[in-house]
Amino acid sequence: MQIDIPASWQTVLADEFDKPYFKQLAQFVDEERAHASVFPSEQDMFAALRYTPYEQVRVLLLGQDPYHDDGQAHGLSFSVRPGIKPPPSLINIFKELQNDLGCCIPNNGYLVPWAEQGILLLNAVLTVRAHAPNSHKNRGWEQFTDAIIRAVNQKSTPVIFVLWGSYAQKKRSLIDETHHMVIQSVHPSPLSARNGFFRSHPFSKINTALVERAEQPINWQIPDIE
């Protein structure tokens, strides 16, 4: 497994790469790629860390499993590549964003502009076998991404952790809420969005918190792609 992680993250995660679980995880992913299609590509496995360096993390938005259909996953939670139809959960995120801040619903689901503003779009599991959701669950990724969450929790500057759904909320114990802020609600999936995601106003809450600490608010508007 190619460990293409930027220097800022290499420093805070250095201890993880030599642990037995990580070596077993790397071997498992390599074997999976040898026998099946695995998403995202090896180049994009750590894209969330590449787009949002450690020192720039202001918000951590936690997802669970990468998208498992062709062409969707590219290493950022909830995001899909340009030209790929946004999945239902992402459509609901855009609907709440429109309701909350008046943003237009874009013609794409490419969330890189958020990542470049300091939003770490992290999935708890970083790979998946094609068309087999949760197929790489409990293979070691969770231990690695918990280490990422703990590293962000160690930042001296406050971070806003966004936890949508019960799975993400289980990570709340890793966060020092005397220093950081947690925003949580039900998941934006069609199964639950109407039970508390819609009208939860997460985006305005994030911007209000950033402005209160004299930081630039997030420009949440995803631009259309021609």
N, C-alpha and C positions, 0 to 999 in steps of 0.2 A: 504493500500500500504506500503510495507516494504521499509523504507528509508535507504538503505545501502550505505551511503556516507562516504568516508574517512574523518578523523579528519581535515585535512588541508582545505578541501572544506567545511566541516561543519562550520568552523569558519567564512569564508567569505560569506557564504550563509545563515547564521543562521536566519536572519530576514525573509527570504522567507517562511520558513516552517509554520509559525504562521499566514500567511496572508490568508484571505478568499479564494482567487483564488486557492491557493495550496491545501487547505482542500477540495474544490470542485473537483479539479483535481484528488486527491487521491481517493475520493469516486467514481468518474466516472471510473477510471481505475480498481478499485476493482469490480465494477458492470460489466464492460466489461469482465473481466477475469472469472467472475461467469457464464457468458452466452455464451462466445465465446472463440476461441483461440486468444491470443494476443502475439505479438512478440515485442521485445525479451522476454525471461523469466523474472520473477520478480528479479531473482538473477543478471541478466545482464542489467537491465534498466540503471543503473548508472556506467556501466563498463568503460566508457570513463574517468570518474573522478577517478576510482579506479586504472587504469593503468597509469594515468598521474597526479600525485599530483600537487596541485596548485603551489607550489614553483618551480616545475620542468618544467612548461609550457614554451616552447620556440616558438612554432608554434601552431596556432589554424586553423584547416582545417574544415570548416563548411559544413555539409550536410543538407538535408531537412527532409526527412521522412525515418524511418527504412525500410529495405527490408521487403516485405509482403508475400513472399513465404516460404514454410516449410524449416526450418533448416538454413535459411540464416542469419537473424539478430542476433547479439550478443552484441549490445550496442556500437559499434564503427562505425562512419560514413564511408561508402564505403566498409567496411570490411565484409567478410563472413568467416564462420567457415572452418577449414580444412575438405577436402573431398567434399565441396560444390563448384560447378562450378562458377567461377567469373562472375558476371553479366556484360552486355555490357559496362556500364560506367567505371567499374573497369578495364576491358580489355583495354579500351582506355587510362586510366591513365597509365597502364603498357606500352602501346605502346609509349606514350609521354616520359615516363621515359627512355625507351630504346633509343629513338631518342635524348633525352636531355643529358643523362649521360652514355649511353651505357650499362645500366643494363639489365641483362637477364630477359625475361618474365618468372615468376615463375609458378610452377604447382599448385598454390593455391592462394587464395585471402585473406589470414589471415594477417592482418596489425598490429598485436600486436607489432612486432619489431619496428615499427614506434612510436607507443604510448609510448613504454618504453624508447624512446630517447627524450621525451619531446614534442611530437606532440599530441595535444588534438584533438581527432577525434570525434567532437561533431555534433550531429544532432540537428536541431531546435526543432523537435518533437521526443520524446523518446520512444513512443509506437505506435503500429498500430494493427488493427484487421486483422487477417489472410485473405489474398487475397483481401483486400479492401484498396488500397492506399489512403493516406490522411484522413483515417477514424477518426483519433484522432487529426486532425488539429483544431485549434481555440478552444481548450478545456482547455488551460492554460499552456501547455508545453512551448509555445513561450515566455510567460512572465518569466518563470523559466530560460530558456536557455538565454534569453536576460540578465538576472541577472548574469549568468555565464560569458557572454561576457563582461559585465561591470566590473565584478570582475577582469577578466584578463586584461582589459584596465587599471585598477588601479595599476597593477604591476609596481614596480620601474624599473625593467629591461625591455628593449624593447622586444616586441613579434612581430612575423610575422603572420599576419592574411591572410589566403588564402580563397578568395571568388570566387567560380566558379558558374556562372549563375546569373540571375537577382534576384532570391529569396535571395541568400546569400548576394548579393551586397546591398540589402535594409538595411542590418545591418551595413553598413559602417558608418552611422551617430553615432553609439555607440563607435566609435574608435577615439582616439586622434592621428591623423596622424603626429603631431609634435613630438611625442614620439615613436610611433610604426610604423611598415611598413605594407602596404597592397599590396598584389599581387592578381590581379583579371583577369578573362577571361570569355569566355562563358563556359557553363557546358560541362563536358566530355561525355555527353550522345550521342548516335549515331545521334540524331536529330540535334545536334549543333556542335559537336567536330570539324568538318572540317571548321567551320566558325570562328576559332580563338583559339580553345584549342590546337590543334596540332601545334607544333613549337612555343608555347608560353614560353617554357623553365622555368616553375615554380620551378623545383627542383634545377636546377643550380643557379637560382636567390636566393633561400632560402639559399643554402650553401654559396654562395658568401657573403651574408649579415651576416651570422653567423661568417664566418672567419674574416670579416672586424672588427667585434667587439670582436675578439680573443676568440670565442667559437668554440667548436668541431662541424664540419659539420655533417649532418645527413648521416648515412649509409643507403641509400635508397634501397639497394638490399634485397628483400624479399627472404629468403632461401627456396629452394624446400623442400617439406615434402615427405618422403619416403612412 
